[in-house]
Amino acid sequence: MRYLASVAAILALSVAAIGLISIASPPEGIEGQSVWDKWLYAYRLVIELSRSGINVSEHLELLNQSLHYIEIGDYDKASRILDQVIPELENDYIALGSYAFQENVRKYSIVAALLSLPPLFYYLFPRAYLEVWYRLKRNWIVVSRDEPGQ
């Protein structure tokens, strides 16, 4: 469910970003331009992390807030939010390599376990079946049929 919320937030943020890029020019002045550049950098990091499967919903909410402050011209609040978000995103991006490695190990371990089931079944099932059969039949008494009277 969180994944769907994250995807929906990314889509909403993308639509807002595309709208801002195509309709509005970057904010006026040096301060507005630097905040806009920070926001675009953070947005690129969010997209990369999201593509790799990392949950970025909290970061998206903060980016939405900063985008709102950029739209209304309050660059100080937007810059403070971006200064808080960008280091977290960069740390997540640095940890992305180990996360991807762990995900690959998990994925291929599951595949290896599933692929080993048929040979294990082929090897172990007849032995287990015979063991159970021997244990169930060991108390049976064999009567010879050589004597016709009995």
N, C-alpha and C positions, 0 to 999 in steps of 0.2 A: 504494500500500500504506500509505503514511504517512497518507493521507487517511482510510482505513478505520480505522486505529488511533486517529486523532484523533476520529473520529465515535464510535467505541466508548468512548473515554475520556470524551467529553462525555456520552454516555448514562449511563455508570456514575456520573459525577459528578452528573448530574441526578437519578438515582434516589436517590443518597445525600442530596442536598440536599432533595428532596421528602420523603424519609423523616425527615430531621431537622426539617424545618419542620412536618410534620404530627404527628409523634410527640413530639419533644422540644421543650421550651420553649427560648428563647434562654438562653445561659449565664448563670449567676447573677452578680450584681455588676456594677459599672460597667466594670471592666476586661474582663470576659467579653462584655458587651454591645458594647463598642467593637470588640473583635476580631471578633465576629460580624458587625457592620456592615461592617467592612473586608472580610471574606470575601465577603459578599453583593455588595458593590460590585465586587470583583475578579471574582466569578462573572458579574455582568452584563456586564462588559467582555469577558470570555472568550466569552460567548455572542454578543455583537455582532460581535466579530472573527471568530469561527468562521462565522457566517452570511455574512460578507463574503468568505469563502474564504481567510482567513489561517490558516496553520498555528499552532495554539496548543497542541500536544501537550506541549511542555516546561512551559508555564505550567500546564497541567492537572495534571501530575504534582506540581508544587509546591503547587497548591491542594489536591490530595488529601492531601498530607503535612500541610498546615496544618489541614485538616478533621479529620484523625486526632488532631492535638495538641489541637484544640478539644474533641473528644469525650472525651479523657482528662483534660482540665482543665489542660493545660500551655499557658497563654495566652502566656507569654513567647516560647516557640519558635514558636508559631503567628503571633504578631505580627511576629517577626523575618522569617519567611518571607514574610508578606504585605507587609511594608515593602520587601522585595526585589522582589516580583512586581508590585505595583501600579504603580510608575513605569515598568517595562517595558511593561506593558499600556497605560498612558496614552500612552506614546510611540508604540506601535503604533496606537493609536486615532487619534492626531493624524495619523499618516502614512496613515491609511486613505483619506483623500480623494485623495491622489496615486496610491495603489495602485489605487483604483477607476477613476480617470481612465486610468491606463496599461492596465488590463485592458480598458476600453471601447475604447481606441484599437487595441489588439491585435485584439480581437474584430471590430471593424468593418473593420479593414484586411483581415483574412482574408476577410470577407464580400465586400468590394469586389473583392478579387483574384479570388475565385471567380465573381463576377458578370461580371467583365470577360473571362473566358475565352471564352464563346461569340462575342461580337462580334469579338474578336481572331482567333479561329479562322476565322470567316466572312470576315474581311478578308484575313488573311495566308495561309491555306492555299491558295487558288487561285493566288496569286502565287508561292508557294514551289513548288507543283506545276508550274507553267509553267516556272519557272526550271530546275528539275531536268530537265524534259522537253526543253527547248531544249538544255541541256548534253549530254544523252545522245544527241540526234539530230543535232547539228551536223556530225558527220563523215560522215553518210550522203550518198551521192551519188544525185542524182535522175536517172533515165534516162527519156528521153522515149520514148513508145510510138508516135510518129508513123510511124516507119519500119517497115514490115511485115517486112523481112528480118532484122532483128536481134533 
